[in-house]
Amino acid sequence: MKITNSSLLLILVITAVAFLAGCAEFQTDNTKSLLSAAGFQVRTPETAKQKAVYASVPNNRIERAKVNGKVFYVYKDEKAGVAYIGREREHQRYKQLCAQKHLAAKPEETMTRSAATNSYKYWGVGATLF
């Protein structure tokens, strides 16, 4: 079976698109999980006014809104037809959880650099690990 350059390019493009779509789906699921853990409430728009507001909010993005002097944060999950709603306290908790998850994702890098720094004297001058 002979594969032409255009066929190979098409296969690579399809593979890249599938990979990026999978990453985006994982990131969206991760965001929803962190929002729930932070205390955001999941709400389904029911009234005509709620549906109109829901339709105006961008999908898969946290938006800040002020209603009657009170600050709210809203994350619209259009695929599920719900919104995650929280106040300042829940938003701050969400940011903390994101930071913790980010730090937890790279423990090997942190340990390796720390070990390299502490053990540098054993490698001598000019030894580079990174």
C-alpha positions in Angstrom: 0.0 0.0 0.0 1.5 3.3 -1.1 0.8 6.4 1.0 1.1 9.7 -0.8 2.2 12.9 0.8 -1.3 14.4 0.7 -2.7 11.2 2.4 -0.1 11.3 5.1 -0.7 15.0 5.7 -4.5 14.3 5.9 -3.9 11.6 8.5 -1.6 13.8 10.6 -4.2 16.7 10.5 -7.0 14.3 11.6 -4.9 12.9 14.4 -3.9 16.4 15.6 -7.6 17.6 15.6 -8.7 14.5 17.5 -5.9 14.9 20.1 -6.7 18.6 20.6 -10.4 17.9 20.9 -9.7 15.3 23.6 -7.5 17.8 25.5 -10.2 20.4 25.4 -12.8 18.0 26.7 -10.4 16.9 29.5 -9.8 20.6 30.4 -13.5 21.4 30.4 -14.3 18.3 32.7 -11.4 19.4 35.0 -12.8 22.9 35.3 -16.3 21.7 36.1 -14.8 19.3 38.7 -12.9 22.2 40.4 -15.9 24.5 40.3 -18.0 21.9 42.1 -15.2 21.2 44.6 -15.0 25.0 45.3 -18.7 25.1 46.1 -20.2 26.5 42.9 -23.9 25.5 42.6 -25.2 23.8 39.4 -28.3 25.4 38.1 -30.5 24.8 35.1 -32.2 27.9 33.7 -36.0 27.5 34.1 -37.7 30.9 33.6 -37.7 32.9 30.4 -35.5 35.5 32.0 -33.0 32.9 33.2 -32.9 31.3 29.8 -32.2 34.7 28.2 -29.4 35.5 30.6 -28.0 31.9 30.1 -28.0 32.4 26.3 -26.0 35.6 26.6 -23.2 34.1 28.6 -20.1 32.7 26.7 -19.7 29.0 26.9 -16.9 27.3 28.9 -15.7 30.5 30.4 -16.0 31.9 33.9 -17.7 35.3 33.8 -18.1 37.9 36.6 -21.5 39.5 37.0 -22.9 42.1 39.4 -26.6 41.9 40.2 -28.2 44.3 42.8 -24.7 45.1 44.1 -23.8 41.5 44.6 -20.9 39.8 42.7 -21.5 36.4 41.1 -19.3 34.2 39.0 -21.0 32.1 36.3 -19.6 29.2 34.2 -21.9 28.1 31.3 -21.8 24.4 30.3 -23.9 24.6 27.1 -23.4 20.9 26.4 -25.1 19.9 29.7 -27.5 22.9 29.7 -26.4 24.1 33.1 -24.6 27.0 34.7 -22.2 26.8 37.7 -22.9 29.8 39.9 -20.7 31.0 42.8 -19.9 34.1 44.8 -16.5 35.6 45.7 -15.8 33.0 48.3 -16.3 30.1 45.9 -14.3 31.9 43.2 -11.4 32.4 45.5 -11.6 28.7 46.5 -11.7 27.7 42.8 -8.5 29.8 42.2 -6.8 28.1 45.1 -7.7 24.6 43.9 -6.4 25.5 40.4 -3.1 26.6 41.9 -2.8 23.5 44.0 -3.6 21.3 41.0 -1.0 23.1 38.9 1.6 22.6 41.6 0.7 18.9 42.1 1.0 18.3 38.3 4.7 19.0 38.4 6.2 17.4 41.5 8.9 15.5 39.5 10.2 18.7 38.0 10.4 20.4 41.4 12.0 17.5 43.1 14.6 17.0 40.3 15.6 20.6 40.3 15.8 20.6 44.1 17.9 17.4 44.1 20.1 18.9 41.4 20.7 22.0 43.4 21.4 20.1 46.6 23.7 17.6 44.9 25.6 20.1 42.7 28.8 19.8 44.7 29.1 16.1 43.8 29.0 16.8 40.1 31.7 19.4 40.1 31.9 22.7 38.2 30.6 22.6 34.7 28.2 19.7 35.3 24.9 20.5 33.8 21.8 18.4 34.2 19.3 20.9 32.8 
